[in-house]
Amino acid sequence: MQINLRGLVLALTILSAIAATANALYASYRVQREQLILNTLESNRVYAAKLAESTDGFLKSAQQQLGYSARHLPELIGSADRLAAEVMRMQQQTDSFNSVGVVGPDGTILATTQTSRSFLGTQVDSPGSRAALKSRQPLISKPYVSIAGNLLINLSHPIFSNDGAYLGYVAGTIYLRNESVLQDLLGKHHYQDGSYLYVVDSDGRLIYHTEAARVGEVVLSNPVVAAVTKGNAGAQRVVNTRGVDMLAGYAPVAMSGWGVIAQRPAQVTLEPIHDLIWALVGYAAPLALAFLLAIWWCARMISLPLSQLATNVEHQDVAVAMQRVHSVKAWYFEAERLKRAVIWSFTSLQDKIGKLNLATITDPLTGLRNRRGTQDAVDQMQACSTPFSVVALDIDHFKQINDTYGHNVGDEVIRDMARVMRECSRPSDVLCRNGGEEFLILLPDVGAREATHVAERLRAHIAQRQMRGASSVTISAGVAQWPSSGPDVDEAFKAADAALYAAKQQGRNRVVMHEA
C-alpha cells in the first residue's frame, strides 16, 4: 500500500531521529528479505510452468483420444447401438472425461454415456455445442453450464465422412466443480502453509481453485491473471482479489490459452527473517549524518516524479508525451495517481481519435466498409503487391422489395445480407457496401476460380435463407482478379462489374466469372 505525501514527510521526520539504530538493521533486513522473495518467486514460477506443461500434455492426450474416435465414427453413425458402445469404450478406456457424447451436425445428441442417457435425441444449444458446430475444428470450449446443470468445459473434435461431409462432432466433458481428472491433476499439489494454485481461462475466469465455490468467478482485475491471459509467463509480487499480499508465479497452457498461477503468502515467506532482525538490533550502529543525507535525497525523490510529469505533459506530440509519462517512476500514492490520470487522459484522447477514423471508413447501416474504406484496403494490398479477387454483388429486384415491403424491410434485407457475407468470409477478406443494394468482397491471395466458388456458395446460402420481412431474396455476382484482369486495379473492378452485368443479363441469381 502506498503512503500519502503528508504521511511520507512525517515518516521521514521521525526516521531522522531513529536513523542511528535503523541503518544497519534495515540493510540486513533488505538483503535477507529480497533473497527470500526472489527464491519464492522463482520456485513458484518453475512450479507453475511444470503444472502448465502437465496440463497441456493432458489436453493434447485427450484431444488425441477424441481424434482417434472421430476417424472411426463415420461408419457407426447409422447404428445407435454401435455409437453407444463407442462412447462407452471411450469413457472406460481412460478417466480423461466425466462424460462422452456424439452430436450430429444439427446439434442433436446421437449417443452419450450412461450419466446423460436421458438427453439422447435432444438438440443441445449450449455455448460449447455452438462453438464446436461453428468452428468444425478441434476445440476446447469456454466454461459454461450444461443442460444437466454442471459447470464444465467441453473438448470436441469434428467428424467428417470419407467424402468430406460434416457429420457432427464427438465431445468429452470435464466437470469443474465435481470430481474430475483436472481436480486429480491439480488438486493434490497444494501445501499447508497458505500456498495454493489456481487456473484461469483466457477470459480470466477461474476453472480450478482450491475453494470449489470460487470456480467460475472472474478475477481479471488481478495483475498476475491479466498477464498470464495474454500468454506471458513469469513471477511477481501482487495483492490478490482478497487483499492478501502474495508471491505468485504463472505460466500459460499453450494449447488452451489457460493460465496456471502458483502463489504463496508473502507473510509466510518473510517469517524466518523476523528473529534474525531482532538478533541484529543490538549490533546496529548509528549513522545520523548518513540518514540526514538520506532524508534530503528522499525529499528530492518525492518532487522528482511530479517535476517529470509536469515537463513531459507539455510535449506537443501525444504519442511521445504518453511514452515519456509511462517511463516516470511514480513510487508514492499521489504521484502514481496523477500518473494514472494523465495516462488515462491520453488513452481516452487516442480512443476518440481512433473511433472518428473508423467512422469515416464504415457504412453506418451494415458496419461494412464504405467506399473510402474499400479504397484504403485496395491501396494497402496494391502497395504490398498482394493479388486479390473482386466479387461484385447486387441484390436482385431490390426495388421491388422496397416497393412491396417498404424501405424498413429493405434496410433489414441489406443488414441480413451483410451478416451472411460475414458468415461466409475469412477474417482477412474485405467486405464492403458500395451503396444501395451493391456490395463488394475483396479476397486477398485468392484466384478467380476460387473466388467464383466463394461467390457461388454465398449466392446459394442467400437463396436458401429466409431474409427478415421478405419472402425470398437472390443475388447476382461478377468475379474478376487483379492483376490478371490488367495491371490497373480499376480494370479489375470494371471487369467484375461487367461480369455482374452479364449475370443479370443471363437471368440473375447466378455468378459469372470474367475471363482474363
Sequence and secondary structure as in RCSB ss.txt:
>XXXX:A:sequence
MQINLRGLVLALTILSAIAATANALYASYRVQREQLILNTLESNRVYAAKLAESTDGFLKSAQQQLGYSARHLPE
LIGSADRLAAEVMRMQQQTDSFNSVGVVGPDGTILATTQTSRSFLGTQVDSPGSRAALKSRQPLISKPYVSIAGN
LLINLSHPIFSNDGAYLGYVAGTIYLRNESVLQDLLGKHHYQDGSYLYVVDSDGRLIYHTEAARVGEVVLSNPVV
AAVTKGNAGAQRVVNTRGVDMLAGYAPVAMSGWGVIAQRPAQVTLEPIHDLIWALVGYAAPLALAFLLAIWWCAR
MISLPLSQLATNVEHQDVAVAMQRVHSVKAWYFEAERLKRAVIWSFTSLQDKIGKLNLATITDPLTGLRNRRGTQ
DAVDQMQACSTPFSVVALDIDHFKQINDTYGHNVGDEVIRDMARVMRECSRPSDVLCRNGGEEFLILLPDVGARE
ATHVAERLRAHIAQRQMRGASSVTISAGVAQWPSSGPDVDEAFKAADAALYAAKQQGRNRVVMHEA
>XXXX:A:secstr
    HHHHHHHHHHHHHSHHHHHHHHHHHHHHHHHHHHHHHHHHHHHHHHHHHHHHHHHHHHHHHHHHHHHHSGG
GTT HHHHHHHHHHHHHH SS SEEEEE TTSBEEEE GGGGGGTT B   HHHHHHHHH S EE   EE TTS 
EEEEEEEEEE TT  EEEEEEEEEESSSS HHHHHHHTT  SSS EEEEE TTSBEEE SSGGGTT B TTSHHH
HHHTTT  EEEEEE TTS EEEEEEEEETTTTEEEEEEEEHHHHHTHHHHHHHHHGGG    HHHHHHHHHHHHH
HHHHHHHHHHHHHT S HHHHHHHHHH    SHHHHHHHHHHHHHHHHHHHHHHHHHHHHTB TTTSSB HHHHH
HHHHHHHHTT  EEEEEEEETTHHHHHHHH HHHHHHHHHHHHHHHHHTS TTSEEEEEETTEEEEEEET  HHH
HHHHHHHHHHHHHHS  TT S   EEEEEEEETTT SSHHHHHHHHHHHHHHHHHTTSS EEE   
